[in-house]
Amino acid sequence: MEPVRYIDRTRAYYLAEGYDKPYVWAHFDSVPFTRLEKPLADCRATIISTSDIDIRGKDGGDRDPNENFLVGNAYSIPSDTPVESLYSHQENYDVHATHLGDVDSYFPITRLFEAVAAGRLGSVAARVHGVYTSYSQRRTCDHDAPEILERCRADGVDVAVMTAICPVCHQTISLVARHLEANGI
């Protein structure tokens, strides 16, 4: 089986949609890096994901979408939500290679709490965050990444586990990670 050439496909998609030029993927010559100022065992962590994570409602339906503090493409949910109540609406992933049945495989919240229990991590922030993927690098860099940074700072986050689901999601999460690193997280 040959690998899927996502970059080529995205460029072709843009041209087919009538854009004058193919999609240009983000590229930087330098990468910011923030060293931890304290041991990981004393740090507070969160998850930032493009997995479109949501909480099942009490009656089996979805909860009110306004409860997750959606601003632009950024949203948050309580980190203490039972993992069996979490699921993803995500449609843009390789359905032949994986599934979304195991939430911890793409949103490792259980693993974070296990790291706290084992003494490897100080704590998990009160909220975990999501960023809906956008082809607009400007929107991600100018609006969504600063919103996620603001939420992380409000929650006293020192480190973030970043997870992406699809190829464009990798770009979105990388741009958010770059912004967090440049700002001390």
Secondary structure, DSSP 8 states (H G I E B T S, - for coil): -----HHHHHHHHHHHTT-SS-------S-------SS-GGG-EEEEEESS-EEEB-TTSSB--GGGG--BTTEEEEETTS-GGGEEE----S-TTT--SS-GGGTS-HHHHHHHHHTTSSSEE-SEEEEE---S-HHHIIIIIHHHHHHHHHHTT-SEEEEE--SHHHHHHHHHHHHHHHHTT-
